[in-house]
């Protein structure tokens, strides 16, 4: 086994760029010798230190923490470092589990969306749903996307994963009554687990529900069918229609695959 290795050999062996190795030297973590031509030569002690640096960096330890460990290495320090590594791994495991659970939920929801029967009007009983929103007139998909991102930025501490977030919008009711769809007055998020500091709540109770597939310019005709259904079945509605986006451009670029649900609150018969 060789005693000394050149910087290009170390770089290839550890998949670490030469600039990083020079940076470690600048921090005083490595002390390569120079050959007669001035090239850096790393010994076995340097290789050990590089292994430690690489492993700890992979666990998101700071260079300051790594430097402190390497310059004061002892049994107590090693035990402390191992305990910190253990905590870091447990944190990573928890985060990975959260990510896996979110992906599993998204897969389940998308598969359920594929099986939804569109254009069927139903009555649903739903719990109270706290929401946050931005109010602004929206007439184009680009405006909707911009406001969704703006709303996410405003509430990103509560909403970690925009891909699985329940997103909705309020169509302009006056435009709907004129038979014109795809004009909205606000966009909103339904908060999970009760949420904090909501802007409003969708009340608990019964809702008229209908799904449609395809482009959003169908919402006016879908709402009209729901109003007609309510009249025919003597159902008194107490709220304006709103949309929930089950499948949208977060999931597909094909408009024919979009799935949207419209809900309208039903007046409580006990009122």
matplotlib code that plots the C-alpha trace (Angstrom):
import matplotlib.pyplot as plt

x = [0.0, 1.3, 2.3, 1.4, -1.2, -1.6, -4.5, -6.0, -5.9, -7.6, -10.2, -11.1, -11.1, -13.4, -15.3, -14.3, -13.3, -9.7, -11.1, -12.7, -9.5, -7.7, -10.4, -10.0, -6.3, -7.0, -9.2, -6.3, -8.0, -5.5, -1.7, -0.4, 3.3, 4.8, 7.0, 10.0, 7.7, 5.4, 2.5, 0.4, 1.0, -1.6, -0.7, -2.8, -3.7, -5.1, -7.2, -8.7, -9.6, -11.1, -13.3, -14.5, -15.1, -17.1, -19.2, -20.0, -20.8, -23.2, -25.0, -25.1, -22.4, -20.9, -17.2, -16.7, -18.1, -15.9, -12.8, -13.5, -13.8, -10.7, -8.5, -9.7, -10.2, -10.7, -12.9, -15.4, -15.5, -15.9, -18.8, -20.4, -20.0, -21.5, -24.5, -24.9, -24.7, -27.4, -29.7, -29.1, -29.9, -33.1, -34.1, -33.4, -35.5, -38.4, -38.2, -38.0, -41.1, -43.0, -42.0, -43.0, -46.4, -47.1, -46.1, -48.4, -51.3, -50.7, -50.6, -53.8, -55.6, -54.6, -55.7, -59.0, -59.4, -58.9, -61.9, -64.2, -67.4, -67.8, -71.0, -72.8, -74.4, -74.2, -74.9, -71.9, -71.7, -68.4, -66.6, -65.6, -62.6, -60.4, -58.9, -56.5, -57.0, -56.0, -58.7, -58.1, -59.9, -58.5, -59.2, -56.2, -54.5, -51.2, -52.8, -54.1, -50.7, -49.1, -51.6, -51.3, -47.5, -48.0, -50.4, -48.0, -45.2, -47.3, -48.2, -45.3, -44.7, -48.1, -48.0, -44.9, -45.9, -47.7, -48.1, -50.5, -52.2, -56.0, -56.4, -59.7, -61.1, -64.3, -65.8, -67.3, -71.0, -72.3, -70.4, -71.8, -75.3, -74.7, -73.4, -69.8, -67.3, -63.5, -63.6, -62.6, -62.5, -60.0, -57.9, -57.7, -56.0, -57.9, -55.6, -54.8, -55.3, -57.4, -54.8, -53.8, -55.1, -57.5, -58.9, -62.3, -63.9, -66.1, -68.8, -69.6, -72.7, -74.1, -72.8, -74.0, -71.1, -70.3, -67.1, -66.1, -63.2, -61.3, -60.8, -62.1, -64.4, -67.0, -67.6, -70.5, -72.5, -71.7, -72.9, -76.1, -76.8, -76.3, -78.7, -81.3, -80.9, -81.4, -84.6, -86.0, -85.3, -86.4, -82.9, -82.3, -78.7, -77.1, -73.7, -72.0, -70.2, -66.5, -64.1, -61.6, -58.8, -58.3, -56.1, -54.5, -51.3, -49.4, -50.1, -50.5, -50.0, -53.0, -56.2, -58.4, -57.0, -57.9, -60.5, -62.4, -65.0, -67.7, -69.3, -72.3, -73.3, -76.9, -79.0, -79.3, -82.9, -82.9, -82.3]
y = [0.0, 3.4, 5.9, 9.1, 10.0, 12.9, 15.2, 13.8, 10.3, 11.4, 13.4, 10.4, 7.9, 10.0, 11.8, 15.1, 18.0, 19.3, 22.7, 21.1, 19.4, 22.7, 24.3, 21.6, 22.4, 26.1, 25.3, 23.4, 20.0, 18.5, 18.9, 17.4, 17.4, 18.7, 16.7, 18.1, 19.5, 21.2, 18.8, 18.0, 14.5, 13.1, 10.4, 7.8, 10.1, 12.6, 9.8, 9.0, 12.7, 13.0, 10.0, 11.6, 14.9, 13.3, 11.2, 14.1, 16.5, 13.9, 14.2, 18.1, 18.7, 22.1, 22.5, 24.2, 21.1, 18.8, 21.0, 21.0, 17.2, 16.5, 19.0, 17.7, 14.0, 11.9, 9.1, 11.5, 13.6, 10.5, 9.3, 12.7, 12.8, 9.3, 10.4, 13.5, 11.3, 9.0, 12.0, 13.3, 9.9, 9.7, 13.2, 12.1, 8.9, 10.9, 13.3, 10.4, 8.8, 12.1, 12.4, 8.8, 9.2, 12.3, 10.5, 7.5, 9.9, 11.6, 8.3, 7.1, 10.4, 10.4, 6.8, 7.7, 10.6, 8.4, 6.3, 9.3, 9.4, 12.9, 14.8, 13.0, 15.3, 14.1, 15.3, 15.2, 15.7, 17.4, 18.7, 22.3, 23.2, 26.2, 28.0, 30.7, 32.8, 35.7, 37.7, 39.1, 38.9, 36.0, 35.5, 33.5, 30.3, 32.2, 34.5, 31.6, 29.9, 33.1, 33.7, 30.0, 30.5, 33.8, 32.2, 29.3, 31.7, 33.5, 30.3, 28.0, 27.2, 25.5, 24.1, 22.1, 20.3, 22.3, 19.2, 17.5, 20.7, 21.0, 24.1, 25.8, 29.0, 31.0, 31.6, 35.1, 34.4, 37.2, 35.9, 32.4, 33.7, 35.2, 31.8, 32.9, 30.7, 30.7, 34.1, 33.9, 36.3, 34.4, 31.3, 29.4, 26.5, 24.1, 23.7, 20.2, 19.2, 22.2, 24.8, 28.0, 31.5, 30.7, 33.6, 31.8, 28.4, 26.3, 25.4, 21.9, 20.5, 19.2, 20.3, 19.6, 18.2, 17.5, 16.7, 17.6, 16.6, 18.8, 22.5, 25.0, 26.8, 24.1, 25.4, 27.7, 24.8, 22.5, 25.0, 25.6, 21.8, 21.9, 24.8, 23.1, 19.9, 21.8, 23.4, 20.1, 18.4, 21.3, 21.7, 25.2, 26.4, 28.8, 29.5, 30.4, 27.7, 27.0, 24.7, 22.2, 21.0, 17.2, 16.9, 19.9, 21.2, 20.0, 16.4, 16.6, 19.0, 17.4, 19.5, 16.5, 14.8, 17.6, 16.8, 19.5, 19.3, 22.0, 22.3, 24.4, 24.6, 23.4, 25.4, 23.6, 22.3, 22.9, 26.7]
z = [0.0, -0.9, 1.8, -0.1, -2.7, -5.1, -5.0, -8.3, -6.8, -3.6, -5.6, -7.7, -4.8, -2.6, -5.4, -3.8, -6.0, -5.7, -4.7, -1.6, -0.6, -0.9, 1.2, 3.9, 3.9, 4.3, 7.3, 8.9, 8.7, 6.3, 6.1, 2.9, 2.2, -1.0, -3.4, -5.2, -7.9, -5.4, -5.8, -2.7, -1.3, 1.2, 3.7, 5.5, 8.3, 5.8, 4.2, 7.6, 8.1, 4.7, 5.5, 8.7, 6.9, 4.1, 6.5, 8.8, 6.0, 4.7, 8.0, 7.7, 10.3, 9.9, 9.1, 12.5, 14.3, 12.2, 12.8, 16.6, 16.6, 14.6, 16.6, 20.0, 19.3, 22.4, 23.6, 25.2, 22.0, 19.9, 22.0, 21.9, 18.1, 17.7, 19.8, 17.6, 14.5, 16.0, 16.6, 13.0, 11.6, 13.6, 12.4, 8.8, 9.3, 10.6, 7.7, 5.2, 6.8, 6.6, 2.9, 2.2, 3.9, 1.8, -1.4, -0.4, 0.3, -3.1, -4.9, -3.2, -4.0, -7.6, -8.1, -6.4, -8.7, -11.7, -10.5, -9.9, -11.9, -13.3, -14.0, -11.1, -8.5, -4.9, -1.4, 1.0, 4.7, 5.5, 8.6, 9.2, 6.9, 7.9, 4.9, 4.0, 0.8, -1.4, -3.0, -6.5, -9.8, -11.9, -15.5, -16.7, -15.6, -15.3, -12.8, -10.8, -10.7, -9.6, -6.7, -5.6, -5.3, -3.5, -1.1, -0.5, 0.2, 2.8, 4.6, 3.8, 7.5, 7.6, 4.0, 3.5, 0.3, -2.3, -4.5, -2.1, -0.8, -1.3, -3.5, -4.3, -5.8, -5.7, -9.2, -9.6, -8.8, -11.0, -14.0, -13.3, -13.3, -16.7, -18.0, -18.1, -16.3, -15.6, -13.8, -10.1, -7.2, -4.9, -4.5, -1.2, 0.6, 2.9, 5.9, 7.3, 10.9, 11.8, 10.7, 12.4, 12.0, 9.1, 7.0, 6.9, 7.4, 5.2, 7.7, 8.7, 7.1, 3.8, 0.4, -3.1, -5.1, -8.7, -10.5, -14.1, -16.2, -18.6, -19.0, -16.4, -18.8, -18.0, -14.5, -15.5, -17.1, -14.2, -11.7, -13.8, -13.7, -9.9, -9.4, -11.6, -9.6, -6.3, -7.7, -8.9, -5.6, -3.4, -2.0, -0.5, -1.1, 1.3, -0.3, -3.5, -5.6, -5.1, -6.9, -5.5, -7.8, -7.5, -10.6, -12.2, -13.6, -10.6, -11.9, -15.6, -18.6, -20.4, -19.7, -20.6, -17.4, -15.1, -12.4, -10.6, -7.9, -7.4, -4.0, -2.9, 0.7, 1.5, 4.0, 7.3, 7.6, 11.3, 10.9]

ax = plt.figure().add_subplot(projection="3d")
ax.plot(x, y, z, "-o")
ax.set_aspect("equal")
plt.show()
